[in-house]
Each structure stands twice: as structure tokens, then as C-alpha cells.
């Protein structure tokens, strides 16, 4: 017997940027200060790789509803059931349930975060495969942090394109 998996769910659409929100020329990531503080506190306590999921909102451009304009990170959900080494991270499936339970109206899972303690902030080949497999929406972000060196990098979409982070007060 063969089982064929299909995705018959409705595509997730991004709302258009609301009036009064500055429209960027390129896709931007903005992270709320309390979300950043929570993620950094989680990662600071580990000398091996650790991570979790990111919750927030994603918006399309007003003139092009298929083009990502802004991803706003509102919260980070630590993967409590995870195993990290100096060079790898395996997150248990419970992080998805925890993230779903923490969603507020209008929020979605917008991506993931993890650390590279002492290695620098970059996406490895494994990170790129993870991004493509689990975070393949155009608004999906990956955030990698080296808490020892104080480095951070952001990547967008299934192709892990580098993206700039913007001050949340902008």
C-alpha cells in the first residue's frame, strides 16, 4: 500500500500593509524588543545550539499582494524538547504545538531561530535545507545568532535570501 501526501489546504495569504505603515523597497524584518530579549535570553543560557519558532505578522506590499514587504516578529517560542551539540540542533515536535497555543489573532508562525555559539552568524547547508523544508513560505524567516560573538543574520523564504533587520521604532 502506498500513501500519497497532498496539501489541499488553502494557501496562506498575507494581508496588505495597513495605512500609515511605511512601505519598504525591499522586504524587511522588524522584531519587537520583548521578543528579541526573550530569544537572546534563551540562547544565552546554552553553549550548544538551541532554537525555537518565531511568531508574528507578515504583510504584502499595497501595490503587489504577492510581494513580501514586512515581517514583524512578536514572540519567540523556545523549543523545550530539543537536543543541541556544538554543531547541530534537533527540535522536538512539541515546539509546533507550543507555538500554535501562543498565537494571537492575526499572528502566524513566521519562521525559526537558532544559535551558532562561537561559530558566527550564517546559514549552513543544513540550515538552508531546514528553511526550504519547513519554512518555505515567501514570508518565512530564519534568524541565526552567535551569542558569544554577538552576531546575528536573517534569511527569507525557501531560498534563504539574506535580509536586513530594521529597528522596531521605524
Beta strands, then each sheet from edge to edge (+ up, - down):
strand 1: 15-16
strand 2: 28-31
strand 3: 51-61
strand 4: 64-78
strand 5: 82-84
strand 6: 89-91
strand 7: 108-115
strand 8: 141-146
strand 9: 151-156
strand 10: 161-163
strand 11: 165-166
sheet 1: 1+ 3+ 4- 2- 11-
sheet 2: 1+ 3+ 7- 8- 9+ 10-
sheet 3: 5+ 6-
end
